[in-house]
Amino acid sequence: MNNHLSLHRDRVDEVLKADALEQRMLHIDDDGFTLRVMDTLPQKKRLSAALRFAIPFGCTLLACIVAVAFTPVGSYIFDAYMDFVTETVTPTLIGMAVIFLTVFAVSIGGALSEK
């Protein structure tokens, strides 16, 4: 390993530093105008936790309904439902449970997130 610093001229770094210096020289002081404008803007409204849950969950539910109505996936879901009703544990039922719980967990995670 080489413990010495290798000092070499970096052309891109020099251009960026020169541009930053030029921009500092061109800066026009607005006497705090920008800060006053930013302070008078209304605060961003936050969605409630219920809406942050309901929106992704509802969209996912709608997508599932469309998938059931227009694709052969409907028979898979119907088979899983019938397995659930008859209390028969099959790979179809397990797969559907995993999908449902994943969608539910992602929706809960979205509702609890701060953003």
ZADO-1210 file (C-alpha; in nm, 4 decimals, padded with zeros to 6 digits):
<atoms>
<atom x="00.0000" y="00.0000" z="00.0000" code="MET" pos="1"/>
<atom x="00.1140" y="00.3471" z="-00.0765" code="ASN" pos="2"/>
<atom x="00.0796" y="00.5743" z="00.2272" code="ASN" pos="3"/>
<atom x="00.1701" y="00.8887" z="00.0347" code="HIS" pos="4"/>
<atom x="-00.0909" y="01.1179" z="-00.1050" code="LEU" pos="5"/>
<atom x="-00.0754" y="01.1454" z="-00.4750" code="SER" pos="6"/>
<atom x="-00.1247" y="01.5088" z="-00.5634" code="LEU" pos="7"/>
<atom x="-00.2280" y="01.5704" z="-00.9177" code="HIS" pos="8"/>
<atom x="-00.4281" y="01.8373" z="-01.0918" code="ARG" pos="9"/>
<atom x="-00.7855" y="01.7471" z="-01.1509" code="ASP" pos="10"/>
<atom x="-00.9135" y="01.9501" z="-01.4428" code="ARG" pos="11"/>
<atom x="-01.2807" y="01.8892" z="-01.3636" code="VAL" pos="12"/>
<atom x="-01.2324" y="01.9964" z="-01.0021" code="ASP" pos="13"/>
<atom x="-01.0616" y="02.3156" z="-01.1125" code="GLU" pos="14"/>
<atom x="-01.3444" y="02.3988" z="-01.3541" code="VAL" pos="15"/>
<atom x="-01.6055" y="02.3387" z="-01.0853" code="LEU" pos="16"/>
<atom x="-01.4202" y="02.5566" z="-00.8331" code="LYS" pos="17"/>
<atom x="-01.3832" y="02.8371" z="-01.0890" code="ALA" pos="18"/>
<atom x="-01.7531" y="02.8170" z="-01.1711" code="ASP" pos="19"/>
<atom x="-01.8469" y="02.8282" z="-00.8019" code="ALA" pos="20"/>
<atom x="-01.6287" y="03.1341" z="-00.7524" code="LEU" pos="21"/>
<atom x="-01.7907" y="03.3027" z="-01.0523" code="GLU" pos="22"/>
<atom x="-02.1381" y="03.2235" z="-00.9188" code="GLN" pos="23"/>
<atom x="-02.0480" y="03.3720" z="-00.5787" code="ARG" pos="24"/>
<atom x="-01.9364" y="03.6903" z="-00.7509" code="MET" pos="25"/>
<atom x="-02.2639" y="03.7100" z="-00.9480" code="LEU" pos="26"/>
<atom x="-02.4844" y="03.6558" z="-00.6410" code="HIS" pos="27"/>
<atom x="-02.7226" y="03.9409" z="-00.5676" code="ILE" pos="28"/>
<atom x="-02.8198" y="03.9785" z="-00.2041" code="ASP" pos="29"/>
<atom x="-03.1982" y="03.9934" z="-00.1705" code="ASP" pos="30"/>
<atom x="-03.1928" y="04.1259" z="00.1891" code="ASP" pos="31"/>
<atom x="-03.3811" y="03.8207" z="00.3215" code="GLY" pos="32"/>
<atom x="-03.6624" y="03.8377" z="00.0639" code="PHE" pos="33"/>
<atom x="-03.6386" y="03.4679" z="-00.0229" code="THR" pos="34"/>
<atom x="-03.6587" y="03.3657" z="00.3434" code="LEU" pos="35"/>
<atom x="-03.9605" y="03.5907" z="00.4035" code="ARG" pos="36"/>
<atom x="-04.1409" y="03.4410" z="00.1043" code="VAL" pos="37"/>
<atom x="-04.0624" y="03.0854" z="00.2194" code="MET" pos="38"/>
<atom x="-04.1886" y="03.1674" z="00.5699" code="ASP" pos="39"/>
<atom x="-04.5238" y="03.2925" z="00.4369" code="THR" pos="40"/>
<atom x="-04.5947" y="02.9813" z="00.2282" code="LEU" pos="41"/>
<atom x="-04.8623" y="02.7537" z="00.3781" code="PRO" pos="42"/>
<atom x="-04.7478" y="02.4376" z="00.5486" code="GLN" pos="43"/>
<atom x="-04.7767" y="02.1131" z="00.3566" code="LYS" pos="44"/>
<atom x="-05.0891" y="01.9248" z="00.4608" code="LYS" pos="45"/>
<atom x="-05.0304" y="01.5730" z="00.5867" code="ARG" pos="46"/>
<atom x="-05.2552" y="01.2790" z="00.5153" code="LEU" pos="47"/>
<atom x="-05.3956" y="01.0951" z="00.8125" code="SER" pos="48"/>
<atom x="-05.2628" y="00.7498" z="00.8915" code="ALA" pos="49"/>
<atom x="-05.5961" y="00.6018" z="00.7854" code="ALA" pos="50"/>
<atom x="-05.5713" y="00.7593" z="00.4388" code="LEU" pos="51"/>
<atom x="-05.2050" y="00.6607" z="00.4051" code="ARG" pos="52"/>
<atom x="-05.3235" y="00.3037" z="00.4635" code="PHE" pos="53"/>
<atom x="-05.6443" y="00.3196" z="00.2609" code="ALA" pos="54"/>
<atom x="-05.4997" y="00.4653" z="-00.0603" code="ILE" pos="55"/>
<atom x="-05.2376" y="00.1968" z="-00.1376" code="PRO" pos="56"/>
<atom x="-05.4597" y="-00.0799" z="-00.0001" code="PHE" pos="57"/>
<atom x="-05.7574" y="00.0372" z="-00.2075" code="GLY" pos="58"/>
<atom x="-05.5465" y="00.0681" z="-00.5224" code="CYS" pos="59"/>
<atom x="-05.4073" y="-00.2796" z="-00.4663" code="THR" pos="60"/>
<atom x="-05.7549" y="-00.4162" z="-00.4087" code="LEU" pos="61"/>
<atom x="-05.8778" y="-00.2513" z="-00.7294" code="LEU" pos="62"/>
<atom x="-05.5816" y="-00.3983" z="-00.9211" code="ALA" pos="63"/>
<atom x="-05.6662" y="-00.7417" z="-00.7808" code="CYS" pos="64"/>
<atom x="-06.0288" y="-00.7073" z="-00.8898" code="ILE" pos="65"/>
<atom x="-05.9201" y="-00.6097" z="-01.2411" code="VAL" pos="66"/>
<atom x="-05.6792" y="-00.9054" z="-01.2487" code="ALA" pos="67"/>
<atom x="-05.9541" y="-01.1435" z="-01.1409" code="VAL" pos="68"/>
<atom x="-06.2003" y="-01.0064" z="-01.3942" code="ALA" pos="69"/>
<atom x="-05.9763" y="-00.9996" z="-01.7009" code="PHE" pos="70"/>
<atom x="-05.7133" y="-01.2713" z="-01.6584" code="THR" pos="71"/>
<atom x="-05.6988" y="-01.6429" z="-01.5858" code="PRO" pos="72"/>
<atom x="-05.5753" y="-01.5509" z="-01.2366" code="VAL" pos="73"/>
<atom x="-05.9400" y="-01.5487" z="-01.1327" code="GLY" pos="74"/>
<atom x="-05.9509" y="-01.9269" z="-01.1216" code="SER" pos="75"/>
<atom x="-05.6427" y="-01.9269" z="-00.8951" code="TYR" pos="76"/>
<atom x="-05.8114" y="-01.6872" z="-00.6543" code="ILE" pos="77"/>
<atom x="-06.1360" y="-01.8830" z="-00.6696" code="PHE" pos="78"/>
<atom x="-05.9482" y="-02.2065" z="-00.5953" code="ASP" pos="79"/>
<atom x="-05.7708" y="-02.0442" z="-00.3015" code="ALA" pos="80"/>
<atom x="-06.1016" y="-01.9124" z="-00.1674" code="TYR" pos="81"/>
<atom x="-06.2633" y="-02.2545" z="-00.1972" code="MET" pos="82"/>
<atom x="-05.9664" y="-02.4105" z="-00.0174" code="ASP" pos="83"/>
<atom x="-06.0062" y="-02.1520" z="00.2596" code="PHE" pos="84"/>
<atom x="-06.3801" y="-02.2132" z="00.2938" code="VAL" pos="85"/>
<atom x="-06.3394" y="-02.5907" z="00.3026" code="THR" pos="86"/>
<atom x="-06.0438" y="-02.5553" z="00.5441" code="GLU" pos="87"/>
<atom x="-05.8136" y="-02.7447" z="00.3085" code="THR" pos="88"/>
<atom x="-05.4510" y="-02.6351" z="00.3240" code="VAL" pos="89"/>
<atom x="-05.3053" y="-02.6394" z="-00.0260" code="THR" pos="90"/>
<atom x="-05.0140" y="-02.4593" z="-00.1949" code="PRO" pos="91"/>
<atom x="-05.2725" y="-02.2373" z="-00.3662" code="THR" pos="92"/>
<atom x="-05.4161" y="-02.1270" z="-00.0322" code="LEU" pos="93"/>
<atom x="-05.0714" y="-02.0717" z="00.1177" code="ILE" pos="94"/>
<atom x="-04.9623" y="-01.8675" z="-00.1839" code="GLY" pos="95"/>
<atom x="-05.2739" y="-01.6518" z="-00.1680" code="MET" pos="96"/>
<atom x="-05.2280" y="-01.5986" z="00.2062" code="ALA" pos="97"/>
<atom x="-04.8668" y="-01.4912" z="00.1512" code="VAL" pos="98"/>
<atom x="-04.9743" y="-01.2467" z="-00.1212" code="ILE" pos="99"/>
<atom x="-05.2536" y="-01.1020" z="00.0938" code="PHE" pos="100"/>
<atom x="-05.0346" y="-01.0649" z="00.4022" code="LEU" pos="101"/>
<atom x="-04.7587" y="-00.8991" z="00.1944" code="THR" pos="102"/>
<atom x="-05.0028" y="-00.6463" z="00.0492" code="VAL" pos="103"/>
<atom x="-05.1429" y="-00.5804" z="00.3956" code="PHE" pos="104"/>
<atom x="-04.7961" y="-00.5372" z="00.5509" code="ALA" pos="105"/>
<atom x="-04.6840" y="-00.2977" z="00.2771" code="VAL" pos="106"/>
<atom x="-05.0008" y="-00.0930" z="00.3250" code="SER" pos="107"/>
<atom x="-04.9465" y="-00.0780" z="00.7015" code="ILE" pos="108"/>
<atom x="-04.5822" y="00.0208" z="00.6432" code="GLY" pos="109"/>
<atom x="-04.6924" y="00.3017" z="00.4134" code="GLY" pos="110"/>
<atom x="-04.9423" y="00.4242" z="00.6698" code="ALA" pos="111"/>
<atom x="-04.6846" y="00.4314" z="00.9475" code="LEU" pos="112"/>
<atom x="-04.4121" y="00.5994" z="00.7443" code="SER" pos="113"/>
<atom x="-04.3431" y="00.9634" z="00.8224" code="GLU" pos="114"/>
<atom x="-04.3172" y="01.0824" z="00.4626" code="LYS" pos="115"/>
</atoms>
